[in-house]
Amino acid sequence: MNTGPRLSLHSPTAYALLALIAVLLVLLTLAIQNTPAPRIETEFGGATVEIRADRAWALLPGRCVRISWEFAEKLRVSVNNQDIANFGEMIYCPSSRSTSPVFDIVAANGDRTTVVLDIRDFPSELITCLVFLVIVSLLASAIYYLWTERINEPFPIGRNHILMLLVFLVLCLLCQTGDLFRINSLLNMLSEVFSSRAWQAFGLLLAGLVFTPLIFQALRAGLKNNSREDLVAIGAFLLFMLILYLPFGFDSVGHWETWVYRQYLESEQSSVSSELVSRFWTLVPHVLSNLISPQSFLGYHLVNFLMFWGKLALFYGILRKLNVNPLYAFLTTLLFMVYPVNMSLMSLRNVMLNYSVLSLLAAVFFCLDYAEHPSRLRLAGVWLAILLNVGSYEAGYAIIAVIPFLWWRHRPRRTWRNINLTVIWYLFPVLKLAFLMLLHLENIAFYGSTLVANAVDSEQLTLKPIIYYVDLIAGVYRHTLWYGWREALSAFSQSEWIMPVIGTVTFAGIIAAYLARSATPKMFSSKRQIAIGLLSGMLFILPSVGVLMWFEKYNFDLWRMYIYVPVGAAIAVIGLILLFCSLIEKSRLRNAFVICVCLTAMIPALARLYAQHAHYVNSANNKSAILLQIVEQAPAVDPEVYIVLVTEMLGTELRVKGVSEFRTGAFLSVLRVVYQDADLKHAFICIIDKRCFLDQYSTQAFHLKQNTDYSNAVIFRLNDDLSVELLRELPAELGGSVNVSYNPDRLIDTSAPIPPRALTMLASARRD
């Protein structure tokens, strides 16, 4: 067997690399010795500030640096949040968490500034370069696999490769000693790139270039192999989703995340930009949605609809590649769609999560396809799909970890192929983790960094009593196997959607009957295979919850936690049904019984899904009605105005009416999108006698009190019936007519036309 080139240490190349390492080590030593001791001399608040250290580098763990400082007495100073005298010195020992001391200086007039004394800690720099080396090694491995397409041979690595890695490591350390090129500057540049709208558009373009030919290849292969049953099943999934959508249409407005992301894509003034540093391709479906329909949410509904269909087609395709017969694969896929655990599956809030599941299923499908027919395009499809997954959401990491069991279980004797597939599969998830570690080491904020840091600092991730983990895991299975179905049965008993449910189940039954007629006895699994499938599905439920279950913040956030659970749960349910029906000897009778049991199980689950869809559409329509009333009464507003929506309804009442999301700080994003070109600065909702829910961009708090200056405010009242009235006089609780500062008529133009965006975006409310 060819094990690849292995070069001897005595080769000229090896000697050249060793010489290069020696030269770089000498340069590194000289650079460290000649780095001037850091010193800061500046003026602030009319006073001189001087900070200095006795040397620039702490070379060994525990080695410390002497720092001295001198400030004017009128300045107040703290270092790393510890108050210090205006002159003195300290011994500072760098660590992996803090390598450079941060001085916070406050002047007598309250002005504040921060200065950082740049001290280099060699152990920390070494760790940073090692992580960077991991990233470079992963990228080099990816290039090797893409270039050679070798998955049946061991990965070639020799002494020269190791020496080259050492050269890179020393070179990286040498770069860290200067200011021309440091890892921190590279990370800051990448953060800016990832936070841009152009990067999101590039992700969409890349997905189109890679996945479009792969989809056509899959269709051509299906036609060539005369896989009529598979084509019928995939077409049936499209009609199945269309039936679920038809009663509700495609024009309801979005929910919290959708508004905020929409506003970011139009103005880039949003907190989303910080989220994109680590979730660098989370807005790819949003870019496509905006391209389809920039003046409404029609694009979001179409994209969400197509992602549902894509999930079903890919899940079915994966089952077929694992030799599951078309009938069972079809029924399992339908159960996967309707499985009653996710709390807001049909909401547009789930666009990002559906996209996460879709991309992971695509990665698995193309990886299985690549295992059988290696090609550069399929490999690019695997990696791009994984990047779209880990670049949008983190919950799938636990599933990513266990996916290689698929090909090890399916083809256990293909050792080198399975090893290479596993390496290929893990390359980019590990790359993402290494990137996050670099961000953490270089103190660059990213989404989730505070959550992880707080968890570590509060010892939430330390070992806890076994009973804690047992109860946690038991809760996952209780919700998956009991609470979800109980909720579905409750929805069915109160459902107003009996006829659509019957129609949907009837359609599914017709397709299942067709697939059953086309099946032959040899296509069906043995009892042992079914039992393995049942066990696999049950075990898969736990990693489906992913990493979220370990953080208390997400323990009750079921719409996030259970987005992946139906993958394993549907397999477990179909396995249980098949085992129960395996006692029936005649294949036709057994198939008929399996179809009936599966369709019966789908009835309450579908009722719940229709009720859920109706709830979120009604919630969206309520929000549309509120927004329409605002723009009808104030079609044009001054951009500097404070738009305030006051109500006497508490949070619980707002939640029942489906409009509580306005309280989350999204209200400003909502109005910016609806008014389009107004460029509003301030908008928030206030509960009278409680508090205001300020948006995150206001530079000053708005206090809802009797003596507040309301000269720049336009106040609307939201009543219990969700009617909205423009207040031309302050309510009694806020001072009434006594407070003469309030005059909304000079801040709005009631004669202006309604914003064009509002006419299309709020179409559902206008029809009512």
ChimeraX attribute file (.defattr): number of C-alpha atoms within 10 A of each C-alpha:
attribute: neighborCount
match mode: 1-to-1
recipient: residues
	/A:1	6
	/A:2	8
	/A:3	10
	/A:4	12
	/A:5	10
	/A:6	12
	/A:7	15
	/A:8	12
	/A:9	15
	/A:10	8
	/A:11	10
	/A:12	11
	/A:13	14
	/A:14	19
	/A:15	14
	/A:16	12
	/A:17	19
	/A:18	18
	/A:19	13
	/A:20	18
	/A:21	20
	/A:22	14
	/A:23	13
	/A:24	19
	/A:25	17
	/A:26	12
	/A:27	15
	/A:28	20
	/A:29	12
	/A:30	12
	/A:31	16
	/A:32	21
	/A:33	13
	/A:34	12
	/A:35	14
	/A:36	13
	/A:37	15
	/A:38	18
	/A:39	18
	/A:40	15
	/A:41	11
	/A:42	11
	/A:43	11
	/A:44	16
	/A:45	18
	/A:46	11
	/A:47	13
	/A:48	13
	/A:49	18
	/A:50	15
	/A:51	21
	/A:52	19
	/A:53	23
	/A:54	13
	/A:55	20
	/A:56	22
	/A:57	23
	/A:58	22
	/A:59	15
	/A:60	12
	/A:61	14
	/A:62	13
	/A:63	14
	/A:64	18
	/A:65	19
	/A:66	13
	/A:67	19
	/A:68	16
	/A:69	19
	/A:70	16
	/A:71	20
	/A:72	16
	/A:73	13
	/A:74	14
	/A:75	22
	/A:76	18
	/A:77	22
	/A:78	16
	/A:79	15
	/A:80	12
	/A:81	11
	/A:82	9
	/A:83	12
	/A:84	15
	/A:85	14
	/A:86	16
	/A:87	14
	/A:88	12
	/A:89	15
	/A:90	13
	/A:91	12
	/A:92	18
	/A:93	18
	/A:94	24
	/A:95	17
	/A:96	15
	/A:97	11
	/A:98	16
	/A:99	23
	/A:100	17
	/A:101	18
	/A:102	16
	/A:103	20
	/A:104	18
	/A:105	20
	/A:106	18
	/A:107	18
	/A:108	12
	/A:109	9
	/A:110	11
	/A:111	11
	/A:112	15
	/A:113	13
	/A:114	12
	/A:115	14
	/A:116	15
	/A:117	19
	/A:118	18
	/A:119	21
	/A:120	21
	/A:121	25
	/A:122	21
	/A:123	18
	/A:124	22
	/A:125	21
	/A:126	16
	/A:127	15
	/A:128	25
	/A:129	22
	/A:130	21
	/A:131	20
	/A:132	21
	/A:133	18
	/A:134	17
	/A:135	21
	/A:136	15
	/A:137	15
	/A:138	20
	/A:139	14
	/A:140	12
	/A:141	16
	/A:142	18
	/A:143	12
	/A:144	14
	/A:145	17
	/A:146	18
	/A:147	11
	/A:148	10
	/A:149	13
	/A:150	16
	/A:151	19
	/A:152	17
	/A:153	15
	/A:154	16
	/A:155	18
	/A:156	12
	/A:157	13
	/A:158	14
	/A:159	13
	/A:160	19
	/A:161	15
	/A:162	13
	/A:163	20
	/A:164	15
	/A:165	17
	/A:166	18
	/A:167	20
	/A:168	19
	/A:169	20
	/A:170	22
	/A:171	18
	/A:172	22
	/A:173	23
	/A:174	21
	/A:175	17
	/A:176	23
	/A:177	21
	/A:178	12
	/A:179	10
	/A:180	8
	/A:181	13
	/A:182	15
	/A:183	20
	/A:184	18
	/A:185	13
	/A:186	10
	/A:187	17
	/A:188	15
	/A:189	12
	/A:190	13
	/A:191	21
	/A:192	14
	/A:193	16
	/A:194	21
	/A:195	22
	/A:196	17
	/A:197	20
	/A:198	13
	/A:199	18
	/A:200	24
	/A:201	18
	/A:202	14
	/A:203	21
	/A:204	19
	/A:205	13
	/A:206	13
	/A:207	16
	/A:208	12
	/A:209	12
	/A:210	18
	/A:211	20
	/A:212	11
	/A:213	14
	/A:214	16
	/A:215	11
	/A:216	11
	/A:217	13
	/A:218	14
	/A:219	15
	/A:220	12
	/A:221	12
	/A:222	15
	/A:223	13
	/A:224	9
	/A:225	9
	/A:226	11
	/A:227	13
	/A:228	12
	/A:229	20
	/A:230	23
	/A:231	15
	/A:232	14
	/A:233	25
	/A:234	19
	/A:235	13
	/A:236	20
	/A:237	25
	/A:238	17
	/A:239	16
	/A:240	17
	/A:241	17
	/A:242	16
	/A:243	16
	/A:244	19
	/A:245	17
	/A:246	10
	/A:247	13
	/A:248	15
	/A:249	13
	/A:250	18
	/A:251	21
	/A:252	27
	/A:253	26
	/A:254	27
	/A:255	23
	/A:256	20
	/A:257	18
	/A:258	23
	/A:259	22
	/A:260	23
	/A:261	21
	/A:262	24
	/A:263	23
	/A:264	20
	/A:265	20
	/A:266	16
	/A:267	15
	/A:268	15
	/A:269	13
	/A:270	18
	/A:271	13
	/A:272	20
	/A:273	23
	/A:274	17
	/A:275	18
	/A:276	25
	/A:277	25
	/A:278	27
	/A:279	25
	/A:280	26
	/A:281	25
	/A:282	26
	/A:283	29
	/A:284	22
	/A:285	23
	/A:286	23
	/A:287	23
	/A:288	19
	/A:289	21
	/A:290	19
	/A:291	12
	/A:292	16
	/A:293	14
	/A:294	18
	/A:295	19
	/A:296	25
	/A:297	24
	/A:298	22
	/A:299	22
	/A:300	28
	/A:301	23
	/A:302	18
	/A:303	20
	/A:304	23
	/A:305	20
	/A:306	15
	/A:307	20
	/A:308	22
	/A:309	23
	/A:310	22
	/A:311	23
	/A:312	25
	/A:313	24
	/A:314	22
	/A:315	25
	/A:316	28
	/A:317	27
	/A:318	21
	/A:319	19
	/A:320	17
	/A:321	15
	/A:322	15
	/A:323	14
	/A:324	18
	/A:325	21
	/A:326	25
	/A:327	26
	/A:328	26
	/A:329	23
	/A:330	29
	/A:331	24
	/A:332	26
	/A:333	27
	/A:334	21
	/A:335	24
	/A:336	24
	/A:337	23
	/A:338	22
	/A:339	26
	/A:340	31
	/A:341	26
	/A:342	22
	/A:343	19
	/A:344	19
	/A:345	24
	/A:346	25
	/A:347	21
	/A:348	25
	/A:349	19
	/A:350	21
	/A:351	24
	/A:352	21
	/A:353	24
	/A:354	23
	/A:355	25
	/A:356	27
	/A:357	23
	/A:358	23
	/A:359	25
	/A:360	26
	/A:361	26
	/A:362	28
	/A:363	27
	/A:364	23
	/A:365	23
	/A:366	28
	/A:367	27
	/A:368	21
	/A:369	19
	/A:370	20
	/A:371	18
	/A:372	11
	/A:373	10
	/A:374	17
	/A:375	17
	/A:376	14
	/A:377	15
	/A:378	25
	/A:379	24
	/A:380	19
	/A:381	24
	/A:382	28
	/A:383	22
	/A:384	21
	/A:385	26
	/A:386	26
	/A:387	22
	/A:388	27
	/A:389	30
	/A:390	27
	/A:391	21
	/A:392	24
	/A:393	19
	/A:394	17
	/A:395	25
	/A:396	24
	/A:397	19
	/A:398	17
	/A:399	19
	/A:400	21
	/A:401	15
	/A:402	11
	/A:403	15
	/A:404	20
	/A:405	13
	/A:406	14
	/A:407	19
	/A:408	17
	/A:409	11
	/A:410	14
	/A:411	12
	/A:412	12
	/A:413	10
	/A:414	12
	/A:415	14
	/A:416	15
	/A:417	21
	/A:418	23
	/A:419	19
	/A:420	19
	/A:421	20
	/A:422	18
	/A:423	18
	/A:424	21
	/A:425	22
	/A:426	18
	/A:427	18
	/A:428	21
	/A:429	21
	/A:430	16
	/A:431	21
	/A:432	17
	/A:433	15
	/A:434	20
	/A:435	18
	/A:436	20
	/A:437	17
	/A:438	22
	/A:439	22
	/A:440	17
	/A:441	19
	/A:442	21
	/A:443	14
	/A:444	16
	/A:445	16
	/A:446	18
	/A:447	16
	/A:448	14
	/A:449	17
	/A:450	11
	/A:451	12
	/A:452	14
	/A:453	12
	/A:454	13
	/A:455	16
	/A:456	12
	/A:457	10
	/A:458	10
	/A:459	11
	/A:460	14
	/A:461	13
	/A:462	8
	/A:463	9
	/A:464	10
	/A:465	7
	/A:466	9
	/A:467	9
	/A:468	11
	/A:469	13
	/A:470	10
	/A:471	11
	/A:472	15
	/A:473	15
	/A:474	13
	/A:475	14
	/A:476	21
	/A:477	17
	/A:478	12
	/A:479	17
	/A:480	21
	/A:481	17
	/A:482	14
	/A:483	16
	/A:484	19
	/A:485	19
	/A:486	15
	/A:487	17
	/A:488	25
	/A:489	19
	/A:490	15
	/A:491	21
	/A:492	22
	/A:493	13
	/A:494	12
	/A:495	17
	/A:496	14
	/A:497	18
	/A:498	17
	/A:499	11
	/A:500	17
	/A:501	24
	/A:502	15
	/A:503	12
	/A:504	21
	/A:505	18
	/A:506	13
	/A:507	15
	/A:508	22
	/A:509	18
	/A:510	12
	/A:511	18
	/A:512	25
	/A:513	15
	/A:514	14
	/A:515	21
	/A:516	20
	/A:517	11
	/A:518	12
	/A:519	18
	/A:520	11
	/A:521	9
	/A:522	8
	/A:523	12
	/A:524	18
	/A:525	17
	/A:526	13
	/A:527	14
	/A:528	10
	/A:529	13
	/A:530	21
	/A:531	17
	/A:532	14
	/A:533	20
	/A:534	24
	/A:535	16
	/A:536	16
	/A:537	23
	/A:538	19
	/A:539	14
	/A:540	23
	/A:541	25
	/A:542	22
	/A:543	21
	/A:544	26
	/A:545	25
	/A:546	22
	/A:547	17
	/A:548	20
	/A:549	21
	/A:550	15
	/A:551	13
	/A:552	11
	/A:553	10
	/A:554	14
	/A:555	16
	/A:556	10
	/A:557	14
	/A:558	15
	/A:559	17
	/A:560	20
	/A:561	23
	/A:562	27
	/A:563	24
	/A:564	27
	/A:565	25
	/A:566	26
	/A:567	23
	/A:568	22
	/A:569	29
	/A:570	24
	/A:571	28
	/A:572	26
	/A:573	23
	/A:574	25
	/A:575	25
	/A:576	18
	/A:577	18
	/A:578	24
	/A:579	18
	/A:580	12
	/A:581	17
	/A:582	18
	/A:583	10
	/A:584	12
	/A:585	9
	/A:586	10
	/A:587	15
	/A:588	15
	/A:589	12
	/A:590	17
	/A:591	24
	/A:592	15
	/A:593	16
	/A:594	23
	/A:595	21
	/A:596	14
	/A:597	15
	/A:598	21
	/A:599	23
	/A:600	12
	/A:601	18
	/A:602	24
	/A:603	20
	/A:604	26
	/A:605	28
	/A:606	28
	/A:607	28
	/A:608	29
	/A:609	27
	/A:610	25
	/A:611	20
	/A:612	18
	/A:613	20
	/A:614	18
	/A:615	17
	/A:616	23
	/A:617	25
	/A:618	17
	/A:619	24
	/A:620	23
	/A:621	24
	/A:622	21
	/A:623	25
	/A:624	23
	/A:625	20
	/A:626	19
	/A:627	18
	/A:628	24
	/A:629	19
	/A:630	20
	/A:631	20
	/A:632	15
	/A:633	17
	/A:634	23
	/A:635	19
	/A:636	19
	/A:637	23
	/A:638	17
	/A:639	16
	/A:640	15
	/A:641	19
	/A:642	22
	/A:643	25
	/A:644	22
	/A:645	25
	/A:646	21
	/A:647	19
	/A:648	16
	/A:649	15
	/A:650	13
	/A:651	14
	/A:652	10
	/A:653	13
	/A:654	18
	/A:655	15
	/A:656	10
	/A:657	17
	/A:658	20
	/A:659	22
	/A:660	18
	/A:661	17
	/A:662	21
	/A:663	20
	/A:664	15
	/A:665	19
	/A:666	25
	/A:667	25
	/A:668	27
	/A:669	26
	/A:670	23
	/A:671	24
	/A:672	24
	/A:673	25
	/A:674	25
	/A:675	19
	/A:676	18
	/A:677	13
	/A:678	16
	/A:679	16
	/A:680	20
	/A:681	19
	/A:682	25
	/A:683	29
	/A:684	24
	/A:685	27
	/A:686	24
	/A:687	18
	/A:688	17
	/A:689	12
	/A:690	10
	/A:691	14
	/A:692	19
	/A:693	20
	/A:694	23
	/A:695	20
	/A:696	15
	/A:697	14
	/A:698	14
	/A:699	9
	/A:700	8
	/A:701	10
	/A:702	21
	/A:703	14
	/A:704	20
	/A:705	14
	/A:706	16
	/A:707	12
	/A:708	14
	/A:709	15
	/A:710	23
	/A:711	16
	/A:712	17
	/A:713	20
	/A:714	25
	/A:715	25
	/A:716	22
	/A:717	20
	/A:718	20
	/A:719	13
	/A:720	13
	/A:721	7
	/A:722	17
	/A:723	13
	/A:724	21
	/A:725	16
	/A:726	16
	/A:727	16
	/A:728	14
	/A:729	17
	/A:730	20
	/A:731	13
	/A:732	11
	/A:733	11
	/A:734	18
	/A:735	15
	/A:736	13
	/A:737	13
	/A:738	13
	/A:739	18
	/A:740	13
	/A:741	15
	/A:742	22
	/A:743	19
	/A:744	22
	/A:745	12
	/A:746	12
	/A:747	19
	/A:748	18
	/A:749	15
	/A:750	15
	/A:751	10
	/A:752	12
	/A:753	12
	/A:754	17
	/A:755	18
	/A:756	12
	/A:757	17
	/A:758	23
	/A:759	17
	/A:760	17
	/A:761	24
	/A:762	25
	/A:763	19
	/A:764	21
	/A:765	20
	/A:766	15
	/A:767	6
	/A:768	7
